[in-house]
Amino acid sequence: MNIIFLSELADKAFINHMNTKGTVILVPKDDRFDPRIGSHPDLVISILDNTLVIDENAHRNIFQQLDALGLPYVTGSGELAASYPQDIAYNAVITKDYFLHRTSHTNPLLLLHSQSAGKKIIPVKQGYSKCSTVVVNDNTLITSDQGIYHSAKDFMNLLLVQPGHVLLEGFDSGFLGGASGVIGDTVIFHGDLSRHPDFLRIKAFLEAAQKKLLYFDGFPLTDIGSILVFNYQERHDGKSPHYRKHVNIPVFISHEGCPNDCVFCNQRKITAKPEPMTLDEVSGQIETYTSTLDDRTYIELAFSGGSFTGIAAQLQERYLKLAYEYKKAGKLQAIRLSTRPDYISSEILDRLKRYGVDTIELGVQSLDDEVLKASNRGHLTLDVYQAVALIKTYGFQLGIQLMVGLPGDTKERAVLSSKLAALLKPDFVRIYPTLVIKETELLRLCYQGGYHPLSIEEAVDWTKDMYQVFLRNHIPVIRIGLQPTDLIAEGKEVLYGPFHPAFRQLVESAYFLDRLRSKLDGQGSALDKASHIEILCNPKDLSQVIGHKRRNMLELEGEFPQLQVIPDERIRPMTVDLRLPLLPERH
């Protein structure tokens, strides 16, 4: 499914043709920019490793169209303005292996991800890098910019053409890249490319790159701020539909295999088991669980509680061989394990593949190097990216675990970590608030005043914004907060920090309160205290929409006393809609 972003100023016949190639989203004028280029898509949108990155303050209409289509995206933050180079943050050339831009003004999310992903960063002076470049394929460019050509020619296949000859109203000339885009095997130009003095060279260059050429001779070649094409492929979990429920059989390996103690960790306290489970105990655990489950249950054995791939190879083999025998016998459908990013290698993954492991969860915790160092984590963001790339090469399912409120963390860093994690496209995520456990370095830091744990309110607020990142990107968040046990309870092993037995409900309630406020604020003066307002939500979300202990309703009823929440199967999960006076019911 192609999603094609075009300026609202694109030629009407061109727009109509693009509608036959995919779903067109017209980008309205953004008042922050020079009005002559205010609707150019590449000022607010980048496509980064087939993920949409959109400025969080882009025109609301863009987000409405994306949300209506149910499309994933990550938002970027930062100040944009009309004067150059304050308008270039998203105007980078990004391919699989290369990143070209005036990096002093690149949006941080784009640059951080590209650096961590191992792309070759090619700094150039031209801030309008994307506009200045026809991106033919991942290694092939056409540009009229001398600086781009000389900076990139030793790494990529480039064609340098004459500048100018592209219309951009109000300017002496536009850019050739701003009049182009690629859909599949075709490079498309907005206007009559045949009148460009280098037409024949461009045509031959595209043919050599095995690309077709399409241009429109009914109007002049015109810069509309690039034709951005996002190829959206819906995610599937791969499970057979005949399974009606999913059960995990937990196998705790305690602190085995972990090379160091992170400041927050006392894993033996967390698992309540000082020694790893024996093979007999694992076998007994499997037999106990499977004896009570039918063949319509998806049963997964989960090695957790430590860094599985860090334990001795022989012990790994014994655990895995036992699990694999049960899997081959049909008593287990899947095997998963958790480990550290720096304990992933081809040798390790070969072993896991040989014994039928399906899913690897990485204890990432943060994608901010300063936070990782302050937490004595023992790995950096680069290690995470390298591990993820290797895991995906082998075809394993990938889970990522993040923590909120580690030493050195801020809300901005935590949310940025979630955005970077979303760009890695994991199959699922877990989010845990940082708790201060007995007998940890973090407790010592607390006593010395070197660490201040988050309050419940702060942790909920930070986690809510992280959660929203994954919801937007259709990435399941399978756990939020530690599961309450006899040990993991405030005043027992947890001494300080944002522990709450219903932490996930608090987060989801806060998320829905934000959604409701946004919906209600969007009605402006059309609503008052006399308005009867019906909130429609999916039945599964009813309690979260109402809020923990009716918190959401109590907060909103002061302003809108006649609120009513109505479950409606037609509403997508984790969304809400309003039914208002004098407005017809939506179908």
PyMOL commands that set and color helices and strands:
alter all, ss='L'
color gray80, all
select helices_A, chain A and resi 12-18+41-43+60-69+103-105+108-116+146-152+177-179+193-195+199-208+267-271+279-290+308-310+313-328+341-343+346-354+369-374+381-394+411-423+441-448+456-472+503-521+524-526+539-546+548-557
alter helices_A, ss='H'
color red, helices_A
select strands_A, chain A and resi 2-7+23-27+45-48+51-55+74-76+93-94+98-101+120-123+133-137+140-143+157-160+180-183+186-189+212-215+228-231+245-252+297-304+334-339+359-365+397-404+428-433+436-437+477-480+494-496+533-537+563-567+576-579
alter strands_A, ss='S'
color yellow, strands_A
deselect
rebuild
show_as cartoon
